[in-house]
Each structure stands twice: as structure tokens, then as C-alpha cells.
Amino acid sequence: MTALNVLMIRAWVALTVTPRHDDRGDVPGWVLITVMTAGLVAIIYGVAKDELREMLRSALNKVS
């Protein structure tokens, strides 16, 4: 087997075989996303609480 054939086989394997990944996931990343989302919801609700309540009341009054 020539060196070129070996390189071609290695390249083919690298392109076609998917490496095994750890299925644990990125826990710190998901925790950060969750905390940031909760923080944004709390800030938006704190700033626009009265407007959001009025929008909800108006929408519910239109339905009934």
C-alpha cells in the first residue's frame, strides 16, 4: 500500500465516520441560558407590568 493510498483512506475515514460524542450535553451553558431568560422575563415584567395587564384584559374582553 502506498503512502498516497493510506492518506486517501485516512481522509475518507475522517470525512465519513462521525466521532462519538459525550451525551451529557453542555449543562453550564443551559443553566446560563435559563437564568438569563428568567432574568429578562423578570425585568420586562417589572418595567411593563401595567401595560401587559391591560393588554391581557383587552384581549380577554374582545374574546368574551
Secondary structure, 3 states (H helix, E strand, C coil): CCHHHHHHHHHHHHHHCCCCCCCCCCHHHHHHHHHHHHHHHHHHHHHHHHHHHHHHHHHHHHHC
